[in-house]
Amino acid sequence: MTRLCRGLLVSLLAGLASVSCRAAPGEVRVGSKKFTESVVLGEIVTQMVRGTGARAEHRAQLGGTQVLWHALLAGEIYLYP
């Protein structure tokens, strides 16, 4: 398993574990920053979640770190790569 895949998997699992009590069953909202690499990683994570049978939504290009951090705190997204 490559470093990138391991990192994505760890991020995904940590994000899912931290929101398992707040999220509707089987629903994951993934955010991404406003640059190409983040959008691509956000889509990869979204597809990985969907591959497990869970529902997932990718909220792409939300903005910078501060915007995504506030979205995490507000529960608008559950994780971002």
N, C-alpha and C positions, 0 to 999 in steps of 0.2 A: 504494500500500500504506500503510495507516495506521501510526502509530507503534506501536500495540499489537501489530499483526500482525508488524511488523518486529522488535520486541522479543521476541515469542514465538518467532519463527523463529530469531533469534540464540541465544536461551537453549536452544532445542531442539538446534540444531546443535552448540553448545558442549558440552552435556551428552552428546550421542551420541558426539562425538569423544573426550571424556575417558574414556568407558567402553567404547569399541569393543573393547579388548583383554580386558576382564574379563567382559563380558556374553556370555551364550549367543547364538548367531546369531539375530538377529531378535527378541530379547527386550528390552523396555524397561520399567522400573518407575519410574513417576512418583509423587512424593509431593506432598501439599498440606498447608498449615497448617490450623489449626482455626478458620477463619472463611470465610464464604461466598464472598468474592471469590477467595480462594486455591483453594477447591474447584472453582469454576467454571473458573478458568484451568487447573487441573490436568486437568480433564475435557477441555477444549479441546485441550491438548497431547496427551493420550492419544488423542483421536480423530484428531488430525493424524498421529500416528505410525501408528495403525492404517490410515489412508488410504494410507500408503506400502506396505502389505502386511506390515508387521512386527507381531509380537505385542506388546501393551502392556497393562500392568496399572496401574490408578490406586489408590494407597493414600491414601485421603482422610482428612483431619482427624487427622493424626498428632500434632499438637501445635504448639508454638511453634518459633521459629528454632533454638534449641539442640537440640531433639529432631530436627528435620530435618537439621541439620548433622551430628549423630552418626550418623544413618541413612545420610547420604551417605558419611561416612568408613568406615562398616562395610560398605558395598556393598549395603545393604538397599534403597536406592532409587538411581536414577541421576541424577535431576534433579528440581527443583521450581521452579515459576514464582514 
